[in-house]
């Protein structure tokens, strides 16, 4: 057994609060950048934070599979499975949002070019 049930509870709390903090920070930064029209300027920060969250989620999934294969009890693999699966779903959502934002930015730039051509 890797750790006790009490350690598992602490791990769940720490992983959950860390993930929640990262997700909220990313979301607020993303919304701020989009609303202020500064997405291109803040793109590196937004993408790097998303990559950090993706890496943490993948690491959690790998630890989940290792714990499951090694026959660890429920309280050992459950926090990793929960955090990794939420991170995986979040990753898919981030990729979709990024693709939609890219289309939106291209459309806005084309509209701006059309307006510039008219004047």
Biopython code that builds the backbone (N, CA, C, O; Angstrom):
import numpy as np
from Bio.PDB.StructureBuilder import StructureBuilder

atoms = [
    (1, "UNK", "N", (0.851, -1.174, 0.000)),
    (1, "UNK", "CA", (0.000, 0.000, 0.000)),
    (1, "UNK", "C", (0.896, 1.236, 0.000)),
    (1, "UNK", "O", (1.833, 1.340, 0.792)),
    (2, "UNK", "N", (0.592, 2.174, -0.906)),
    (2, "UNK", "CA", (1.412, 3.375, -1.051)),
    (2, "UNK", "C", (1.234, 4.333, 0.117)),
    (2, "UNK", "O", (2.212, 4.891, 0.614)),
    (3, "UNK", "N", (-0.015, 4.533, 0.564)),
    (3, "UNK", "CA", (-0.271, 5.446, 1.672)),
    (3, "UNK", "C", (-1.597, 5.101, 2.330)),
    (3, "UNK", "O", (-2.386, 4.321, 1.796)),
    (4, "UNK", "N", (-1.834, 5.694, 3.504)),
    (4, "UNK", "CA", (-3.024, 5.380, 4.288)),
    (4, "UNK", "C", (-4.247, 6.150, 3.779)),
    (4, "UNK", "O", (-4.155, 6.978, 2.874)),
    (5, "UNK", "N", (-5.400, 5.844, 4.397)),
    (5, "UNK", "CA", (-6.630, 6.520, 3.997)),
    (5, "UNK", "C", (-6.599, 8.001, 4.373)),
    (5, "UNK", "O", (-7.138, 8.833, 3.643)),
    (6, "UNK", "N", (-5.977, 8.340, 5.499)),
    (6, "UNK", "CA", (-5.878, 9.741, 5.900)),
    (6, "UNK", "C", (-5.021, 10.525, 4.905)),
    (6, "UNK", "O", (-5.359, 11.650, 4.537)),
    (7, "UNK", "N", (-3.916, 9.928, 4.475)),
    (7, "UNK", "CA", (-3.071, 10.570, 3.466)),
    (7, "UNK", "C", (-3.827, 10.720, 2.161)),
    (7, "UNK", "O", (-3.657, 11.715, 1.455)),
    (8, "UNK", "N", (-4.659, 9.744, 1.834)),
    (8, "UNK", "CA", (-5.480, 9.819, 0.629)),
    (8, "UNK", "C", (-6.459, 10.989, 0.713)),
    (8, "UNK", "O", (-6.675, 11.691, -0.275)),
    (9, "UNK", "N", (-7.047, 11.198, 1.879)),
    (9, "UNK", "CA", (-7.961, 12.315, 2.060)),
    (9, "UNK", "C", (-7.237, 13.648, 1.862)),
    (9, "UNK", "O", (-7.751, 14.546, 1.195)),
    (10, "UNK", "N", (-6.056, 13.770, 2.439)),
    (10, "UNK", "CA", (-5.272, 14.992, 2.270)),
    (10, "UNK", "C", (-4.895, 15.175, 0.798)),
    (10, "UNK", "O", (-4.950, 16.288, 0.274)),
    (11, "UNK", "N", (-4.514, 14.087, 0.135)),
    (11, "UNK", "CA", (-4.154, 14.150, -1.287)),
    (11, "UNK", "C", (-5.337, 14.598, -2.132)),
    (11, "UNK", "O", (-5.173, 15.400, -3.051)),
    (12, "UNK", "N", (-6.530, 14.087, -1.831)),
    (12, "UNK", "CA", (-7.722, 14.499, -2.569)),
    (12, "UNK", "C", (-7.981, 15.993, -2.398)),
    (12, "UNK", "O", (-8.293, 16.690, -3.363)),
    (13, "UNK", "N", (-7.850, 16.477, -1.166)),
    (13, "UNK", "CA", (-8.089, 17.892, -0.909)),
    (13, "UNK", "C", (-7.065, 18.746, -1.642)),
    (13, "UNK", "O", (-7.424, 19.734, -2.282)),
    (14, "UNK", "N", (-5.789, 18.370, -1.552)),
    (14, "UNK", "CA", (-4.732, 19.158, -2.193)),
    (14, "UNK", "C", (-4.883, 19.133, -3.717)),
    (14, "UNK", "O", (-4.813, 20.179, -4.362)),
    (15, "UNK", "N", (-5.089, 17.952, -4.292)),
    (15, "UNK", "CA", (-5.264, 17.860, -5.741)),
    (15, "UNK", "C", (-6.501, 18.629, -6.200)),
    (15, "UNK", "O", (-6.469, 19.329, -7.213)),
    (16, "UNK", "N", (-7.576, 18.493, -5.453)),
    (16, "UNK", "CA", (-8.807, 19.173, -5.825)),
    (16, "UNK", "C", (-8.686, 20.685, -5.771)),
    (16, "UNK", "O", (-9.112, 21.379, -6.694)),
    (17, "UNK", "N", (-8.109, 21.199, -4.694)),
    (17, "UNK", "CA", (-7.958, 22.653, -4.577)),
    (17, "UNK", "C", (-6.960, 23.199, -5.584)),
    (17, "UNK", "O", (-7.157, 24.286, -6.128)),
    (18, "UNK", "N", (-5.890, 22.452, -5.837)),
    (18, "UNK", "CA", (-4.920, 22.880, -6.838)),
    (18, "UNK", "C", (-5.554, 22.924, -8.220)),
    (18, "UNK", "O", (-5.394, 23.898, -8.957)),
    (19, "UNK", "N", (-6.267, 21.878, -8.562)),
    (19, "UNK", "CA", (-6.933, 21.835, -9.873)),
    (19, "UNK", "C", (-7.968, 22.939, -9.988)),
    (19, "UNK", "O", (-8.048, 23.619, -11.011)),
    (20, "UNK", "N", (-8.760, 23.116, -8.942)),
    (20, "UNK", "CA", (-9.782, 24.157, -8.979)),
    (20, "UNK", "C", (-9.149, 25.535, -9.125)),
    (20, "UNK", "O", (-9.648, 26.363, -9.886)),
    (21, "UNK", "N", (-8.073, 25.789, -8.418)),
    (21, "UNK", "CA", (-7.378, 27.066, -8.534)),
    (21, "UNK", "C", (-6.827, 27.287, -9.926)),
    (21, "UNK", "O", (-6.943, 28.383, -10.474)),
    (22, "UNK", "N", (-6.228, 26.255, -10.506)),
    (22, "UNK", "CA", (-5.686, 26.375, -11.868)),
    (22, "UNK", "C", (-6.794, 26.598, -12.885)),
    (22, "UNK", "O", (-6.659, 27.438, -13.775)),
    (23, "UNK", "N", (-7.888, 25.855, -12.764)),
    (23, "UNK", "CA", (-8.984, 25.994, -13.712)),
    (23, "UNK", "C", (-9.598, 27.392, -13.630)),
    (23, "UNK", "O", (-9.862, 28.019, -14.656)),
    (24, "UNK", "N", (-9.823, 27.878, -12.408)),
    (24, "UNK", "CA", (-10.428, 29.198, -12.242)),
    (24, "UNK", "C", (-9.484, 30.285, -12.749)),
    (24, "UNK", "O", (-9.921, 31.220, -13.419)),
    (25, "UNK", "N", (-8.187, 30.169, -12.433)),
    (25, "UNK", "CA", (-7.215, 31.146, -12.922)),
    (25, "UNK", "C", (-7.185, 31.168, -14.439)),
    (25, "UNK", "O", (-7.187, 32.239, -15.047)),
    (26, "UNK", "N", (-7.159, 29.995, -15.052)),
    (26, "UNK", "CA", (-7.138, 29.922, -16.507)),
    (26, "UNK", "C", (-8.398, 30.540, -17.091)),
    (26, "UNK", "O", (-8.332, 31.315, -18.045)),
    (27, "UNK", "N", (-9.546, 30.198, -16.516)),
    (27, "UNK", "CA", (-10.812, 30.699, -17.041)),
    (27, "UNK", "C", (-10.907, 32.217, -16.917)),
    (27, "UNK", "O", (-11.325, 32.889, -17.860)),
    (28, "UNK", "N", (-10.522, 32.762, -15.764)),
    (28, "UNK", "CA", (-10.575, 34.212, -15.586)),
    (28, "UNK", "C", (-9.612, 34.925, -16.531)),
    (28, "UNK", "O", (-9.958, 35.950, -17.118)),
    (29, "UNK", "N", (-8.412, 34.385, -16.675)),
    (29, "UNK", "CA", (-7.441, 34.983, -17.587)),
    (29, "UNK", "C", (-7.939, 34.921, -19.023)),
    (29, "UNK", "O", (-7.782, 35.878, -19.781)),
    (30, "UNK", "N", (-8.534, 33.809, -19.393)),
    (30, "UNK", "CA", (-9.059, 33.632, -20.739)),
    (30, "UNK", "C", (-10.198, 34.617, -21.002)),
    (30, "UNK", "O", (-10.214, 35.285, -22.036)),
    (31, "UNK", "N", (-11.139, 34.707, -20.081)),
    (31, "UNK", "CA", (-12.283, 35.612, -20.258)),
    (31, "UNK", "C", (-11.807, 37.060, -20.313)),
    (31, "UNK", "O", (-12.282, 37.839, -21.138)),
    (32, "UNK", "N", (-10.870, 37.423, -19.436)),
    (32, "UNK", "CA", (-10.344, 38.787, -19.432)),
    (32, "UNK", "C", (-9.668, 39.106, -20.770)),
    (32, "UNK", "O", (-9.889, 40.172, -21.344)),
    (33, "UNK", "N", (-8.853, 38.182, -21.256)),
    (33, "UNK", "CA", (-8.125, 38.428, -22.503)),
    (33, "UNK", "C", (-9.074, 38.538, -23.685)),
    (33, "UNK", "O", (-8.866, 39.369, -24.569)),
    (34, "UNK", "N", (-10.100, 37.723, -23.711)),
    (34, "UNK", "CA", (-11.045, 37.758, -24.831)),
    (34, "UNK", "C", (-11.887, 39.037, -24.777)),
    (34, "UNK", "O", (-12.095, 39.682, -25.804)),
    (35, "UNK", "N", (-12.364, 39.401, -23.602)),
    (35, "UNK", "CA", (-13.214, 40.590, -23.483)),
    (35, "UNK", "C", (-12.455, 41.882, -23.765)),
    (35, "UNK", "O", (-13.027, 42.823, -24.316)),
    (36, "UNK", "N", (-11.205, 41.941, -23.404)),
    (36, "UNK", "CA", (-10.417, 43.149, -23.618)),
    (36, "UNK", "C", (-9.749, 43.175, -24.985)),
    (36, "UNK", "O", (-9.085, 44.152, -25.331)),
    (37, "UNK", "N", (-9.914, 42.125, -25.755)),
    (37, "UNK", "CA", (-9.310, 42.071, -27.080)),
    (37, "UNK", "C", (-7.808, 41.853, -27.040)),
    (37, "UNK", "O", (-7.109, 42.194, -27.994)),
    (38, "UNK", "N", (-7.307, 41.293, -25.959)),
    (38, "UNK", "CA", (-5.869, 41.090, -25.810)),
    (38, "UNK", "C", (-5.513, 39.603, -25.833)),
    (38, "UNK", "O", (-4.539, 39.182, -25.208)),
    (39, "UNK", "N", (-6.302, 38.820, -26.552)),
    (39, "UNK", "CA", (-6.045, 37.381, -26.578)),
    (39, "UNK", "C", (-4.689, 37.069, -27.196)),
    (39, "UNK", "O", (-3.968, 36.200, -26.705)),
    (40, "UNK", "N", (-4.339, 37.767, -28.264)),
    (40, "UNK", "CA", (-3.053, 37.494, -28.921)),
    (40, "UNK", "C", (-1.885, 37.805, -27.997)),
    (40, "UNK", "O", (-0.890, 37.080, -27.985)),
    (41, "UNK", "N", (-2.003, 38.894, -27.212)),
    (41, "UNK", "CA", (-0.929, 39.264, -26.301)),
    (41, "UNK", "C", (-0.799, 38.280, -25.147)),
    (41, "UNK", "O", (0.312, 38.002, -24.694)),
    (42, "UNK", "N", (-1.900, 37.759, -24.674)),
    (42, "UNK", "CA", (-1.904, 36.866, -23.516)),
    (42, "UNK", "C", (-1.904, 35.385, -23.916)),
    (42, "UNK", "O", (-1.993, 34.508, -23.057)),
    (43, "UNK", "N", (-1.807, 35.115, -25.200)),
    (43, "UNK", "CA", (-1.912, 33.744, -25.700)),
    (43, "UNK", "C", (-0.856, 32.829, -25.097)),
    (43, "UNK", "O", (-1.161, 31.685, -24.761)),
    (44, "UNK", "N", (0.373, 33.299, -24.953)),
    (44, "UNK", "CA", (1.442, 32.459, -24.423)),
    (44, "UNK", "C", (1.157, 32.054, -22.980)),
    (44, "UNK", "O", (1.376, 30.904, -22.602)),
    (45, "UNK", "N", (0.668, 32.996, -22.176)),
    (45, "UNK", "CA", (0.360, 32.687, -20.776)),
    (45, "UNK", "C", (-0.802, 31.706, -20.698)),
    (45, "UNK", "O", (-0.763, 30.748, -19.926)),
    (46, "UNK", "N", (-1.832, 31.946, -21.497)),
    (46, "UNK", "CA", (-3.011, 31.082, -21.478)),
    (46, "UNK", "C", (-2.647, 29.667, -21.922)),
    (46, "UNK", "O", (-3.053, 28.695, -21.286)),
    (47, "UNK", "N", (-1.892, 29.548, -22.998)),
    (47, "UNK", "CA", (-1.510, 28.223, -23.507)),
    (47, "UNK", "C", (-0.573, 27.519, -22.540)),
    (47, "UNK", "O", (-0.709, 26.313, -22.333)),
    (48, "UNK", "N", (0.383, 28.242, -21.935)),
    (48, "UNK", "CA", (1.322, 27.590, -21.016)),
    (48, "UNK", "C", (0.612, 27.106, -19.759)),
    (48, "UNK", "O", (0.941, 26.036, -19.248)),
    (49, "UNK", "N", (-0.358, 27.869, -19.245)),
    (49, "UNK", "CA", (-1.130, 27.415, -18.091)),
    (49, "UNK", "C", (-1.963, 26.194, -18.459)),
    (49, "UNK", "O", (-2.078, 25.259, -17.667)),
    (50, "UNK", "N", (-2.543, 26.197, -19.651)),
    (50, "UNK", "CA", (-3.312, 25.035, -20.105)),
    (50, "UNK", "C", (-2.413, 23.812, -20.240)),
    (50, "UNK", "O", (-2.817, 22.710, -19.869)),
    (51, "UNK", "N", (-1.205, 23.985, -20.761)),
    (51, "UNK", "CA", (-0.272, 22.861, -20.898)),
    (51, "UNK", "C", (0.131, 22.327, -19.527)),
    (51, "UNK", "O", (0.254, 21.115, -19.348)),
    (52, "UNK", "N", (0.337, 23.213, -18.565)),
    (52, "UNK", "CA", (0.677, 22.774, -17.206)),
    (52, "UNK", "C", (-0.446, 21.932, -16.608)),
    (52, "UNK", "O", (-0.190, 20.902, -15.985)),
    (53, "UNK", "N", (-1.683, 22.369, -16.797)),
    (53, "UNK", "CA", (-2.821, 21.609, -16.282)),
    (53, "UNK", "C", (-2.950, 20.270, -17.004)),
    (53, "UNK", "O", (-3.274, 19.259, -16.381)),
    (54, "UNK", "N", (-2.703, 20.258, -18.298)),
    (54, "UNK", "CA", (-2.757, 19.010, -19.068)),
    (54, "UNK", "C", (-1.701, 18.030, -18.580)),
    (54, "UNK", "O", (-1.982, 16.839, -18.444)),
    (55, "UNK", "N", (-0.494, 18.511, -18.314)),
    (55, "UNK", "CA", (0.583, 17.640, -17.831)),
    (55, "UNK", "C", (0.241, 17.067, -16.466)),
    (55, "UNK", "O", (0.490, 15.889, -16.206)),
    (56, "UNK", "N", (-0.328, 17.886, -15.593)),
    (56, "UNK", "CA", (-0.733, 17.394, -14.270)),
    (56, "UNK", "C", (-1.817, 16.329, -14.409)),
    (56, "UNK", "O", (-1.785, 15.319, -13.706)),
    (57, "UNK", "N", (-2.773, 16.543, -15.309)),
    (57, "UNK", "CA", (-3.830, 15.549, -15.526)),
    (57, "UNK", "C", (-3.302, 14.249, -16.092)),
    (57, "UNK", "O", (-3.726, 13.173, -15.671)),
    (58, "UNK", "N", (-2.376, 14.331, -17.048)),
    (58, "UNK", "CA", (-1.797, 13.119, -17.633)),
    (58, "UNK", "C", (-0.983, 12.364, -16.585)),
    (58, "UNK", "O", (-1.029, 11.136, -16.526)),
    (59, "UNK", "N", (-0.242, 13.097, -15.763)),
    (59, "UNK", "CA", (0.532, 12.461, -14.694)),
    (59, "UNK", "C", (-0.395, 11.743, -13.718)),
    (59, "UNK", "O", (-0.094, 10.634, -13.277)),
    (60, "UNK", "N", (-1.509, 12.363, -13.384)),
    (60, "UNK", "CA", (-2.472, 11.723, -12.492)),
    (60, "UNK", "C", (-3.052, 10.453, -13.114)),
    (60, "UNK", "O", (-3.227, 9.451, -12.421)),
    (61, "UNK", "N", (-3.349, 10.489, -14.412)),
    (61, "UNK", "CA", (-3.869, 9.286, -15.071)),
    (61, "UNK", "C", (-2.825, 8.166, -15.105)),
    (61, "UNK", "O", (-3.156, 6.995, -14.919)),
    (62, "UNK", "N", (-1.570, 8.532, -15.344)),
    (62, "UNK", "CA", (-0.507, 7.518, -15.351)),
    (62, "UNK", "C", (-0.370, 6.892, -13.965)),
    (62, "UNK", "O", (-0.246, 5.673, -13.843)),
    (63, "UNK", "N", (-0.392, 7.727, -12.915)),
    (63, "UNK", "CA", (-0.314, 7.200, -11.549)),
    (63, "UNK", "C", (-1.531, 6.326, -11.225)),
    (63, "UNK", "O", (-1.410, 5.329, -10.512)),
    (64, "UNK", "N", (-2.694, 6.699, -11.745)),
    (64, "UNK", "CA", (-3.890, 5.887, -11.551)),
    (64, "UNK", "C", (-3.717, 4.501, -12.164)),
    (64, "UNK", "O", (-4.009, 3.494, -11.519)),
    (65, "UNK", "N", (-3.242, 4.449, -13.410)),
    (65, "UNK", "CA", (-3.059, 3.156, -14.060)),
    (65, "UNK", "C", (-1.982, 2.313, -13.372)),
    (65, "UNK", "O", (-2.124, 1.095, -13.262)),
    (66, "UNK", "N", (-0.919, 2.950, -12.914)),
    (66, "UNK", "CA", (0.138, 2.212, -12.205)),
    (66, "UNK", "C", (-0.419, 1.639, -10.902)),
    (66, "UNK", "O", (-0.166, 0.480, -10.574)),
    (67, "UNK", "N", (-1.176, 2.450, -10.159)),
    (67, "UNK", "CA", (-1.756, 1.973, -8.901)),
    (67, "UNK", "C", (-2.762, 0.865, -9.146)),
    (67, "UNK", "O", (-2.840, -0.084, -8.366)),
    (68, "UNK", "N", (-3.524, 0.970, -10.207)),
    (68, "UNK", "CA", (-4.518, -0.051, -10.518)),
    (68, "UNK", "C", (-3.850, -1.370, -10.908)),
    (68, "UNK", "O", (-4.279, -2.438, -10.470)),
    (69, "UNK", "N", (-2.809, -1.297, -11.723)),
    (69, "UNK", "CA", (-2.097, -2.501, -12.161)),
    (69, "UNK", "C", (-1.385, -3.172, -10.986)),
    (69, "UNK", "O", (-1.319, -4.399, -10.910)),
    (70, "UNK", "N", (-0.857, -2.362, -10.080)),
    (70, "UNK", "CA", (-0.132, -2.918, -8.929)),
    (70, "UNK", "C", (-1.062, -3.427, -7.848)),
    (70, "UNK", "O", (-0.594, -3.962, -6.843)),
    (71, "UNK", "N", (-2.380, -3.276, -8.024)),
    (71, "UNK", "CA", (-3.349, -3.824, -7.075)),
    (71, "UNK", "C", (-3.497, -3.007, -5.799)),
    (71, "UNK", "O", (-3.753, -3.563, -4.731)),
    (72, "UNK", "N", (-3.341, -1.718, -5.902)),
    (72, "UNK", "CA", (-3.500, -0.851, -4.730)),
    (72, "UNK", "C", (-4.982, -0.736, -4.374)),
    (72, "UNK", "O", (-5.838, -0.867, -5.248)),
    (73, "UNK", "N", (-5.291, -0.493, -3.099)),
    (73, "UNK", "CA", (-6.693, -0.356, -2.698)),
    (73, "UNK", "C", (-7.347, 0.902, -3.267)),
    (73, "UNK", "O", (-6.686, 1.771, -3.835)),
    (74, "UNK", "N", (-8.660, 0.966, -3.096)),
    (74, "UNK", "CA", (-9.470, 2.041, -3.661)),
    (74, "UNK", "C", (-8.979, 3.424, -3.250)),
    (74, "UNK", "O", (-8.898, 4.328, -4.080)),
    (75, "UNK", "N", (-8.650, 3.590, -1.965)),
    (75, "UNK", "CA", (-8.276, 4.924, -1.485)),
    (75, "UNK", "C", (-6.947, 5.404, -2.053)),
    (75, "UNK", "O", (-6.614, 6.581, -1.917)),
    (76, "UNK", "N", (-6.187, 4.526, -2.683)),
    (76, "UNK", "CA", (-4.924, 4.938, -3.293)),
    (76, "UNK", "C", (-5.162, 5.423, -4.724)),
    (76, "UNK", "O", (-4.695, 6.498, -5.102)),
    (77, "UNK", "N", (-5.887, 4.634, -5.517)),
    (77, "UNK", "CA", (-6.014, 5.006, -6.925)),
    (77, "UNK", "C", (-7.154, 5.973, -7.215)),
    (77, "UNK", "O", (-7.149, 6.627, -8.258)),
    (78, "UNK", "N", (-8.132, 6.081, -6.317)),
    (78, "UNK", "CA", (-9.294, 6.937, -6.575)),
    (78, "UNK", "C", (-8.944, 8.421, -6.764)),
    (78, "UNK", "O", (-9.454, 9.028, -7.705)),
    (79, "UNK", "N", (-8.096, 9.041, -5.914)),
    (79, "UNK", "CA", (-7.793, 10.464, -6.148)),
    (79, "UNK", "C", (-7.127, 10.716, -7.498)),
    (79, "UNK", "O", (-7.399, 11.719, -8.159)),
    (80, "UNK", "N", (-6.256, 9.798, -7.896)),
    (80, "UNK", "CA", (-5.575, 9.961, -9.183)),
    (80, "UNK", "C", (-6.547, 9.803, -10.345)),
    (80, "UNK", "O", (-6.477, 10.540, -11.328)),
    (81, "UNK", "N", (-7.458, 8.831, -10.223)),
    (81, "UNK", "CA", (-8.444, 8.617, -11.276)),
    (81, "UNK", "C", (-9.369, 9.817, -11.406)),
    (81, "UNK", "O", (-9.663, 10.260, -12.516)),
    (82, "UNK", "N", (-9.826, 10.340, -10.283)),
    (82, "UNK", "CA", (-10.742, 11.470, -10.290)),
    (82, "UNK", "C", (-10.080, 12.713, -10.881)),
    (82, "UNK", "O", (-10.648, 13.375, -11.749)),
    (83, "UNK", "N", (-8.894, 13.017, -10.411)),
    (83, "UNK", "CA", (-8.188, 14.209, -10.879)),
    (83, "UNK", "C", (-7.777, 14.062, -12.345)),
    (83, "UNK", "O", (-7.893, 15.012, -13.119)),
    (84, "UNK", "N", (-7.303, 12.892, -12.723)),
    (84, "UNK", "CA", (-6.878, 12.667, -14.105)),
    (84, "UNK", "C", (-8.020, 12.717, -15.093)),
    (84, "UNK", "O", (-7.871, 13.271, -16.182)),
    (85, "UNK", "N", (-9.164, 12.145, -14.733)),
    (85, "UNK", "CA", (-10.298, 12.153, -15.658)),
    (85, "UNK", "C", (-10.877, 13.557, -15.805)),
    (85, "UNK", "O", (-11.266, 13.943, -16.907)),
    (86, "UNK", "N", (-10.943, 14.323, -14.727)),
    (86, "UNK", "CA", (-11.402, 15.705, -14.830)),
    (86, "UNK", "C", (-10.417, 16.508, -15.681)),
    (86, "UNK", "O", (-10.824, 17.325, -16.507)),
    (87, "UNK", "N", (-9.128, 16.273, -15.476)),
    (87, "UNK", "CA", (-8.119, 16.948, -16.289)),
    (87, "UNK", "C", (-8.224, 16.584, -17.759)),
    (87, "UNK", "O", (-8.014, 17.429, -18.629)),
    (88, "UNK", "N", (-8.549, 15.317, -18.042)),
    (88, "UNK", "CA", (-8.700, 14.867, -19.428)),
    (88, "UNK", "C", (-9.896, 15.551, -20.089)),
    (88, "UNK", "O", (-9.793, 16.023, -21.221)),
    (89, "UNK", "N", (-11.023, 15.606, -19.390)),
    (89, "UNK", "CA", (-12.208, 16.271, -19.923)),
    (89, "UNK", "C", (-11.934, 17.755, -20.122)),
    (89, "UNK", "O", (-12.349, 18.340, -21.123)),
    (90, "UNK", "N", (-11.233, 18.366, -19.163)),
    (90, "UNK", "CA", (-10.897, 19.778, -19.260)),
    (90, "UNK", "C", (-9.991, 20.033, -20.458)),
    (90, "UNK", "O", (-10.125, 21.054, -21.133)),
    (91, "UNK", "N", (-9.077, 19.121, -20.722)),
    (91, "UNK", "CA", (-8.169, 19.254, -21.862)),
    (91, "UNK", "C", (-8.942, 19.286, -23.174)),
    (91, "UNK", "O", (-8.668, 20.113, -24.044)),
    (92, "UNK", "N", (-9.898, 18.395, -23.311)),
    (92, "UNK", "CA", (-10.711, 18.366, -24.526)),
    (92, "UNK", "C", (-11.469, 19.682, -24.672)),
    (92, "UNK", "O", (-11.546, 20.237, -25.768)),
    (93, "UNK", "N", (-12.028, 20.182, -23.575)),
    (93, "UNK", "CA", (-12.749, 21.455, -23.628)),
    (93, "UNK", "C", (-11.823, 22.604, -24.006)),
    (93, "UNK", "O", (-12.207, 23.470, -24.792)),
    (94, "UNK", "N", (-10.607, 22.625, -23.458)),
    (94, "UNK", "CA", (-9.658, 23.691, -23.784)),
    (94, "UNK", "C", (-9.304, 23.668, -25.262)),
    (94, "UNK", "O", (-9.242, 24.717, -25.903)),
    (95, "UNK", "N", (-9.073, 22.491, -25.800)),
    (95, "UNK", "CA", (-8.732, 22.394, -27.217)),
    (95, "UNK", "C", (-9.884, 22.877, -28.099)),
    (95, "UNK", "O", (-9.659, 23.554, -29.102)),
    (96, "UNK", "N", (-11.101, 22.533, -27.729)),
    (96, "UNK", "CA", (-12.255, 23.001, -28.493)),
    (96, "UNK", "C", (-12.420, 24.515, -28.393)),
    (96, "UNK", "O", (-12.686, 25.181, -29.393)),
    (97, "UNK", "N", (-12.260, 25.060, -27.175)),
    (97, "UNK", "CA", (-12.379, 26.505, -26.993)),
    (97, "UNK", "C", (-11.299, 27.227, -27.790)),
    (97, "UNK", "O", (-11.568, 28.251, -28.419)),
    (98, "UNK", "N", (-10.075, 26.696, -27.766)),
    (98, "UNK", "CA", (-8.982, 27.332, -28.489)),
    (98, "UNK", "C", (-9.248, 27.337, -29.999)),
    (98, "UNK", "O", (-8.979, 28.324, -30.684)),
    (99, "UNK", "N", (-9.776, 26.228, -30.499)),
    (99, "UNK", "CA", (-10.085, 26.156, -31.936)),
    (99, "UNK", "C", (-11.183, 27.154, -32.300)),
    (99, "UNK", "O", (-11.098, 27.822, -33.330)),
    (100, "UNK", "N", (-12.216, 27.256, -31.457)),
    (100, "UNK", "CA", (-13.282, 28.214, -31.713)),
    (100, "UNK", "C", (-12.779, 29.652, -31.621)),
    (100, "UNK", "O", (-13.188, 30.501, -32.413)),
    (101, "UNK", "N", (-11.898, 29.931, -30.668)),
    (101, "UNK", "CA", (-11.340, 31.281, -30.534)),
    (101, "UNK", "C", (-10.509, 31.641, -31.747)),
    (101, "UNK", "O", (-10.540, 32.781, -32.211)),
    (102, "UNK", "N", (-9.766, 30.675, -32.262)),
    (102, "UNK", "CA", (-8.948, 30.945, -33.439)),
    (102, "UNK", "C", (-9.836, 31.330, -34.623)),
    (102, "UNK", "O", (-9.523, 32.267, -35.357)),
    (103, "UNK", "N", (-10.942, 30.609, -34.808)),
    (103, "UNK", "CA", (-11.871, 30.948, -35.873)),
    (103, "UNK", "C", (-12.468, 32.332, -35.651)),
    (103, "UNK", "O", (-12.614, 33.106, -36.597)),
    (104, "UNK", "N", (-12.811, 32.646, -34.414)),
    (104, "UNK", "CA", (-13.399, 33.940, -34.084)),
    (104, "UNK", "C", (-12.409, 35.072, -34.356)),
    (104, "UNK", "O", (-12.792, 36.109, -34.898)),
    (105, "UNK", "N", (-11.152, 34.886, -33.990)),
    (105, "UNK", "CA", (-10.135, 35.917, -34.206)),
    (105, "UNK", "C", (-9.896, 36.132, -35.697)),
    (105, "UNK", "O", (-9.781, 37.273, -36.144)),
    (106, "UNK", "N", (-9.820, 35.057, -36.465)),
    (106, "UNK", "CA", (-9.625, 35.184, -37.912)),
    (106, "UNK", "C", (-10.802, 35.918, -38.550)),
    (106, "UNK", "O", (-10.616, 36.770, -39.418)),
    (107, "UNK", "N", (-12.007, 35.578, -38.114)),
    (107, "UNK", "CA", (-13.196, 36.243, -38.652)),
    (107, "UNK", "C", (-13.184, 37.732, -38.309)),
    (107, "UNK", "O", (-13.518, 38.563, -39.153)),
    (108, "UNK", "N", (-12.804, 38.073, -37.081)),
    (108, "UNK", "CA", (-12.756, 39.479, -36.668)),
    (108, "UNK", "C", (-11.697, 40.245, -37.463)),
    (108, "UNK", "O", (-11.921, 41.395, -37.843)),
    (109, "UNK", "N", (-10.554, 39.620, -37.716)),
    (109, "UNK", "CA", (-9.509, 40.288, -38.492)),
    (109, "UNK", "C", (-9.928, 40.497, -39.939)),
    (109, "UNK", "O", (-9.625, 41.535, -40.528)),
    (110, "UNK", "N", (-10.627, 39.518, -40.519)),
    (110, "UNK", "CA", (-11.128, 39.685, -41.883)),
    (110, "UNK", "C", (-12.147, 40.814, -41.957)),
    (110, "UNK", "O", (-12.142, 41.598, -42.906)),
    (111, "UNK", "N", (-13.019, 40.897, -40.958)),
    (111, "UNK", "CA", (-13.986, 42.007, -40.925)),
    (111, "UNK", "C", (-13.275, 43.351, -40.807)),
    (111, "UNK", "O", (-13.661, 44.328, -41.449)),
    (112, "UNK", "N", (-12.243, 43.390, -39.989)),
    (112, "UNK", "CA", (-11.481, 44.638, -39.818)),
    (112, "UNK", "C", (-10.777, 45.006, -41.127)),
    (112, "UNK", "O", (-10.729, 46.181, -41.490)),
    (113, "UNK", "N", (-10.240, 44.031, -41.828)),
    (113, "UNK", "CA", (-9.596, 44.306, -43.121)),
    (113, "UNK", "C", (-10.609, 44.807, -44.140)),
    (113, "UNK", "O", (-10.301, 45.699, -44.930)),
    (114, "UNK", "N", (-11.815, 44.243, -44.132)),
    (114, "UNK", "CA", (-12.857, 44.691, -45.040)),
    (114, "UNK", "C", (-13.256, 46.131, -44.753)),
    (114, "UNK", "O", (-13.457, 46.918, -45.678)),
    (115, "UNK", "N", (-13.371, 46.481, -43.469)),
    (115, "UNK", "CA", (-13.710, 47.850, -43.109)),
    (115, "UNK", "C", (-12.593, 48.794, -43.508)),
    (115, "UNK", "O", (-12.862, 49.893, -43.993)),
    (116, "UNK", "N", (-11.351, 48.393, -43.317)),
    (116, "UNK", "CA", (-10.217, 49.229, -43.723)),
    (116, "UNK", "C", (-10.188, 49.446, -45.233)),
    (116, "UNK", "O", (-9.831, 50.526, -45.705)),
    (117, "UNK", "N", (-10.565, 48.411, -45.991)),
    (117, "UNK", "CA", (-10.587, 48.537, -47.438)),
    (117, "UNK", "C", (-11.670, 49.512, -47.917)),
    (117, "UNK", "O", (-11.507, 50.184, -48.935)),
    (118, "UNK", "N", (-12.762, 49.575, -47.178)),
    (118, "UNK", "CA", (-13.857, 50.458, -47.564)),
    (118, "UNK", "C", (-13.525, 51.924, -47.310)),
    (118, "UNK", "O", (-14.054, 52.804, -47.989)),
    (119, "UNK", "N", (-12.652, 52.195, -46.339)),
    (119, "UNK", "CA", (-12.336, 53.595, -46.031)),
    (119, "UNK", "C", (-11.163, 54.116, -46.793)),
    (119, "UNK", "O", (-10.788, 55.277, -46.632)),
]
sb = StructureBuilder()
sb.init_structure("model")
sb.init_model(0)
sb.init_chain("A")
sb.init_seg("    ")
for serial, (resi, resn, name, xyz) in enumerate(atoms, 1):
    if name == "N":
        sb.init_residue(resn, " ", resi, " ")
    sb.init_atom(name, np.array(xyz, "f"), 0.0, 1.0, " ", f" {name:<3s}", serial, name[0])
structure = sb.get_structure()
